[in-house]
Amino acid sequence: MTNKDLLTNEKELKKIGLRLKSLRKSAGYTSPDKFSYENNLNRSQYGKYEAGSANITIGTLIGILNCFGVSLSEFFNEEYNNSK
């Protein structure tokens, strides 16, 4: 894997994190801790996902999206594709 690939991966993880944060706030959760607690997620790990500092598996992402009632296709929509 090249440095360019690593930078691309980091950028995508940040985009995923920003999208998760946006969904959480839209759902009325002001803090990731409360969302994590109420949805039985590891607080520390979820915080890393939102920060874009940890890899997330598709299975984990689907589980989190289920908490929001959002599908993968809805998550990776035009808003996601247009974010930087």
N, C-alpha and C positions, 0 to 999 in steps of 0.2 A: 504494500500500500504506500502510495507516495504522500508527500506532505500536502499536495493539492487535494488528494482524496480525504485526508484527515481534516483539512479545513472545511471541505464540503460537508463532511459528516457532522462536524461541530456546528456548522451553520444550520443544518437540518434539525439537529437536536434542539437548538435554540428556538427555531420556528415552532417545533412541536411543543416545547415548554411554554412559549408565549400563547399558543392556541389553547393549551390546557388551562392556563391562568385566566384567559378571557372567558372560557366556558365556566370555570369555577365562579368567577365574579358575576357572570350573567345569571348563574343559578342562585345567587344571593349569599354565597359564602365569602365573607370578608377576609378570612385567613385560610391558608392551606392546612393548618393544624386542625381546625374545626371540620373541614371537609374530610380530611383523612380519618379523623376519629369517628365521625358519623357514618363513614362508608367502609370501616374496618380495613383501612390501608395503613401501611407503615408510614408514619409521619415523616421521618427523615428521608426515606426513599422517595416519597411523593414530592417532597420539597426539591429534591435533586432533579426529578423529572421536569418540574416547572422551571427550574433554573437552567435546564438544558445541559446539566453537568453529568448526567448518567444515561447510559444506553437503556432503552425501554424495549421490551419484547412486544411483538404484535399481540400476544395473549394478554399481557398486562394492559396494554393500551386499550384493547377491546373491553376488558373488565372495567377500566376507569370510564371509558365512554358510555358504558351501560349505566353507570351512576348518573350520567347526564341525559340519558335517553337519546344518544347521538350515535349514528352509524359511522363506520370508517369512511364511507364515501362522503358523508356530510362533514366529517372532520377535515378531510383533505379536499376541501372545496375551493372555489375561486379565491375566497378570503385567505386561505392558507397559501395558495400558490402566489398570491400577490404580496404576501408579507416578506419583509427583508430581514 
